[in-house]
Amino acid sequence: MTGRATPPWPGVTGDTADAFVPYGDLPATSRDDEALGRRLEDAVDAADAPDVVLAFSRHGHRTLRWGGTAPPPPVPRPELRYELGSASKTFTGLLLAQLIRRGLLSGGETAVGCLDPGRSTGPAPVTLAHLVTHTSGLPALPGDFFPRALPAWRTNPYARYPAGRVIDAFLRHRPRHRPGTRWHYSNFGVAVLGHAITGATGTGWEELLAGHVLRPLALSDTGTRALGPGADAVGHRKDGRTPVPAFDAGGFRAAGAVRATPRDLLTFLEAHLAPPPEPLAGALLSMHTPVLRRGLDRRHVHTVGWFRHPTDSGPMYFHSGATLGQQAFLGFRPDTGSAVAALCTRRFRAHDPFVATAYALLAEQ
């Protein structure tokens, strides 16, 4: 598949026909509430996982349902923080967009220049824009990731690949394709992006995320490190019975370390539908803008951080994620003012219905 990215910063031009319009105060009727509640309950049952939460928002009116095959935990399921895995990239994308809006970065910085200023960048350097749009030419994971991760494959393989090794692997890598010409989903690339942002700003990715995204949106129950029992949901293997340790993203924190409660995730998604006043309004609006089209008839559309699919009345934006013991789906639709945060504590299996069910829930609302 081929594709070309357009940097998501002020002055971008392109396909903006579906310009964002904030939704109004349109509360759901009681009949709508009942039908939606039943739909969410069916989705909880279909997930077949120890802990499941389906959180839905329409025009700011929230409906949550939860359950699971395991006994209820001491803390109500909606109050636990769940691992987002790759859906964390939506937070990293918003962070980069905000740093660009504030003039702290341009997006055109070279990753090599951020990580090793004295090194030559070469004729076709990888930029921050390439990394966030998966057009850097990097593989999904570094070539030596699997040999290092194998001893901890069932527990925490990413923890065996720390930040220094991610950076070193990037500096040694020679892309097979010219950056900006091909799309290839890459945890490696977004991990490098986090380290490059740190190098360019002199501030750690986690500190930047907290200061520029989490605190401005009042996401007090969102973080990047496990706090332990009573705060974090416990993941399980494919059998749905065997618990696994809390996920440690190692050097891939920007690509998959975020964990959050369902209510915080709805707040995050609602901000994309009705951006609050500055400082984040401009960055949130920019997350709607297509920056990459690829595939046959250029039908696959991406924004900074989100996949975008068409519906009969407008586009829907979504991203899924998984760790060794949990799954997540985040999505929103500006045309209906709807948002879905779906979370469960069972590792992905072949033909797993969880993400497909959450996707259909958003597509049908």
C-alpha positions in Angstrom: 0.0 0.0 0.0 1.2 3.5 -0.8 0.4 6.8 0.8 1.6 10.3 1.3 1.2 12.3 4.5 0.4 16.0 4.8 1.7 17.6 8.0 -1.1 18.4 10.5 -0.2 21.9 11.4 -1.7 25.4 10.8 -2.1 26.2 7.1 -2.7 22.6 6.0 -5.0 22.4 3.0 -6.8 19.4 1.7 -10.1 17.5 2.2 -12.1 19.5 4.7 -15.5 19.0 3.3 -16.7 17.4 6.5 -15.8 20.5 8.5 -16.4 20.1 12.2 -19.6 21.5 13.7 -20.1 21.4 17.5 -23.1 19.5 18.5 -25.9 21.1 20.5 -27.8 20.1 23.6 -29.9 17.2 22.3 -30.7 14.8 25.1 -31.8 11.3 24.2 -35.3 10.2 24.9 -36.2 7.6 27.5 -37.1 5.2 24.7 -33.7 5.8 23.1 -32.0 5.2 26.5 -33.8 1.9 26.9 -32.9 0.6 23.5 -29.3 1.7 23.8 -29.1 0.2 27.3 -30.2 -3.2 25.9 -27.8 -2.9 23.0 -24.9 -2.2 25.4 -25.9 -5.1 27.7 -25.9 -7.4 24.7 -22.4 -6.2 23.8 -21.2 -6.8 27.3 -22.5 -10.4 27.2 -21.0 -10.9 23.7 -17.5 -9.9 24.9 -17.2 -13.0 27.1 -14.4 -11.5 29.2 -13.8 -11.4 33.0 -14.4 -7.6 33.1 -16.2 -5.6 30.4 -17.3 -1.9 30.3 -19.2 -0.3 27.4 -19.4 3.4 27.7 -21.5 5.4 25.2 -22.1 9.2 24.9 -24.5 11.0 22.6 -24.4 14.8 22.7 -22.9 14.5 26.1 -25.6 12.2 27.5 -23.8 9.2 28.8 -24.9 5.5 29.1 -22.6 2.9 30.7 -23.1 -0.8 31.1 -20.7 -3.3 32.6 -20.3 -6.9 33.7 -18.2 -9.9 33.0 -17.6 -13.6 33.7 -15.5 -12.9 36.8 -16.9 -12.0 40.2 -17.3 -8.2 40.5 -14.0 -6.6 41.7 -13.9 -4.7 45.0 -13.9 -1.4 43.1 -16.8 -0.9 40.6 -15.6 -1.7 37.1 -16.2 1.8 35.7 -13.9 3.2 38.3 -10.9 1.0 37.3 -8.3 2.1 34.8 -8.0 -0.1 31.7 -5.0 -0.6 29.4 -5.4 1.0 26.0 -2.5 -0.6 24.1 -2.3 0.9 20.7 -5.3 3.2 21.3 -2.7 5.2 23.3 -1.5 6.6 20.0 -4.6 8.9 19.9 -3.2 10.6 22.9 0.3 10.9 21.4 -1.2 12.2 18.2 -3.1 14.9 20.1 0.0 15.8 22.1 2.0 16.3 18.9 -0.8 18.4 17.4 -0.8 20.6 20.5 2.9 21.1 20.5 2.7 22.2 16.9 -0.2 24.5 17.6 1.8 26.1 20.4 4.8 26.6 18.1 7.1 24.3 20.2 7.5 22.0 17.2 6.7 22.1 13.5 6.3 18.4 12.7 9.1 18.7 10.1 11.9 18.1 12.6 14.0 15.0 11.7 13.9 12.2 14.2 17.7 11.8 13.9 18.2 15.5 14.6 16.0 15.2 17.7 17.7 12.1 19.1 21.3 12.6 18.0 21.9 16.3 16.9 25.5 15.7 15.7 24.6 12.9 13.3 24.0 13.4 9.6 20.4 13.0 8.6 21.0 11.9 5.1 19.1 12.9 1.9 15.7 11.5 2.9 15.3 11.8 6.7 12.4 10.5 8.8 10.5 13.4 10.3 8.0 13.6 13.2 5.2 13.8 10.6 6.3 10.5 9.1 6.4 8.8 12.5 2.9 9.9 13.6 1.4 8.9 10.2 3.1 5.5 9.9 4.9 6.5 6.8 8.5 6.5 8.2 9.4 3.2 6.5 10.0 1.6 9.8 8.8 -2.0 10.5 6.1 -2.7 13.1 8.8 -3.7 15.6 12.7 -3.6 15.6 14.4 -6.5 14.1 15.9 -7.8 17.3 12.7 -7.3 19.4 11.5 -10.8 19.3 14.7 -12.5 20.4 14.9 -10.2 23.4 11.2 -10.4 24.2 10.8 -14.2 23.9 11.8 -15.1 27.5 8.9 -12.8 28.8 6.5 -13.5 25.9 3.6 -14.5 28.2 4.2 -11.8 30.9 5.8 -8.5 29.7 7.8 -8.8 26.5 8.0 -5.0 25.9 9.5 -4.4 29.3 12.6 -6.2 28.0 13.1 -3.5 25.3 13.9 -0.2 27.1 14.0 3.3 25.7 17.8 3.3 25.0 17.4 0.2 22.8 14.5 1.7 20.9 16.6 4.8 20.1 19.6 2.7 19.2 17.6 0.4 16.9 16.2 3.4 15.1 19.6 5.1 14.6 20.9 1.8 13.2 17.9 1.1 10.9 17.9 1.7 7.2 14.4 2.1 5.8 13.5 -0.1 2.8 11.3 2.7 1.4 11.7 6.4 1.1 9.9 8.1 4.1 6.5 9.5 3.2 5.8 7.1 0.3 4.3 4.0 1.9 2.1 3.4 4.9 3.0 0.6 7.3 1.5 0.5 10.8 4.5 0.8 13.2 4.6 0.6 17.0 8.3 1.1 16.5 7.7 4.4 14.7 5.4 5.9 17.3 7.7 4.8 20.1 10.6 6.7 18.3 8.2 9.7 18.0 7.9 9.8 21.8 11.6 9.8 22.3 12.1 12.3 19.5 9.6 14.7 21.1 11.5 14.4 24.4 14.8 15.1 22.6 13.4 18.1 20.8 11.7 19.7 23.8 14.0 18.6 26.6 11.0 17.3 28.5 9.9 13.7 29.0 7.0 12.4 27.0 4.9 11.5 30.1 5.4 15.0 31.5 4.4 16.6 28.2 1.4 14.4 27.9 0.3 15.3 31.5 0.9 19.0 31.0 -0.5 19.5 27.5 -3.3 16.9 27.3 -4.3 15.2 30.6 -4.5 18.2 32.9 -6.2 20.6 30.4 -8.9 18.0 29.8 -9.2 17.2 33.5 -8.3 13.5 32.9 -7.3 12.8 36.5 -7.9 9.1 36.2 -5.7 8.6 33.2 -2.0 7.8 33.4 0.9 5.7 31.9 1.9 3.5 34.8 -0.1 0.9 36.8 -1.0 2.0 40.3 -2.0 -1.5 41.6 -5.0 -3.3 43.0 -8.0 -1.1 43.5 -7.0 1.3 40.7 -6.2 -0.9 37.7 -8.2 -3.7 36.0 -6.4 -7.0 35.9 -5.9 -8.5 32.4 -6.3 -12.2 31.6 -4.9 -14.7 29.0 -7.0 -16.0 26.2 -8.6 -18.6 28.5 -10.3 -15.7 30.3 -9.2 -17.2 33.7 -5.5 -16.8 34.1 -4.4 -13.3 35.2 -1.4 -11.5 33.7 0.8 -8.8 35.1 0.1 -5.2 34.4 1.4 -4.1 31.0 4.8 -2.5 31.0 5.4 -0.8 27.6 9.2 -0.5 28.2 10.6 1.9 25.6 7.3 1.9 23.6 5.4 4.1 26.0 4.2 6.6 23.4 2.9 3.7 21.4 0.9 1.9 24.1 1.3 2.9 27.7 -1.9 4.9 28.4 -4.5 3.5 30.8 -7.7 5.2 31.8 -11.1 4.8 33.3 -14.2 4.6 31.0 -15.5 8.0 32.2 -12.1 9.7 31.4 -12.1 8.1 28.0 -15.6 9.5 27.3 -14.3 12.9 28.4 -11.4 12.5 26.0 -13.7 11.5 23.1 -16.3 14.2 23.9 -13.6 16.8 23.7 -13.0 15.7 20.0 -16.8 16.2 19.4 -17.1 19.6 21.2 -13.6 21.0 21.9 -13.4 23.0 25.1 -11.9 26.5 25.1 -8.2 26.9 24.5 -5.6 25.7 25.0 -6.6 22.5 23.2 -9.4 23.5 20.9 -7.3 24.0 17.8 -5.4 20.8 18.3 -8.6 18.8 18.8 -10.1 20.2 15.6 -7.0 19.3 13.7 -7.5 15.7 14.7 -10.5 15.5 12.3 -8.5 16.6 9.2 -7.4 13.8 6.8 -3.6 13.8 6.4 -3.2 10.5 4.5 -5.1 8.5 2.0 -4.0 5.1 0.8 -5.0 1.8 -0.9 -7.3 1.1 -3.8 -9.1 4.3 -4.8 -7.4 5.9 -1.8 -10.3 4.6 0.3 -8.3 4.3 3.5 -8.2 7.6 5.3 -6.2 8.6 8.3 -5.9 11.6 10.5 -3.3 12.4 13.1 -4.0 9.5 15.5 -7.3 8.2 14.1 -8.5 5.8 11.4 -11.4 7.3 9.5 -14.2 5.3 7.8 -17.3 6.6 6.0 -20.9 6.1 7.1 -24.1 7.1 5.3 -24.2 10.5 7.0 -20.5 11.3 7.8 -17.2 9.9 8.8 -16.5 8.0 12.0 -13.1 8.0 13.7 -11.7 5.1 15.7 -8.7 3.3 17.1 -8.4 -0.1 18.8 -5.7 -1.5 21.0 -4.6 -4.6 22.9 -2.1 -5.7 25.5 -1.3 -9.2 26.7 -4.5 -9.3 28.8 -6.8 -6.5 27.7 -8.5 -4.9 24.7 -9.8 -1.4 24.0 -11.8 0.4 21.3 -12.2 4.2 21.1 -14.3 6.0 18.5 -16.5 9.0 17.8 -18.8 10.3 15.1 -19.3 14.1 14.6 -22.4 13.6 12.5 -24.4 12.0 15.4 -22.4 13.4 18.3 -21.7 9.9 19.5 -18.7 8.4 21.2 -17.8 4.8 22.3 -15.2 3.6 24.8 -15.2 -0.2 25.0 -12.9 -2.1 27.3 -12.4 -5.7 28.4 -9.9 -7.8 30.3 -9.3 -10.8 28.0 -6.5 -11.2 25.5 -7.4 -11.0 21.9 -8.3 -14.4 20.3 -8.9 -15.5 16.8 -12.4 -14.4 15.7 -12.7 -12.4 18.9 -16.0 -10.4 18.7 -15.1 -7.6 21.0 -13.7 -4.9 18.6 -16.1 -5.8 15.9 -19.0 -5.4 18.3 -17.8 -2.0 19.5 -17.2 -0.8 16.0 -20.7 -1.8 14.9 -22.2 -0.1 18.0 -20.6 3.2 16.9 -21.4 2.7 13.2 -25.1 2.1 13.9 -25.6 5.0 16.3 
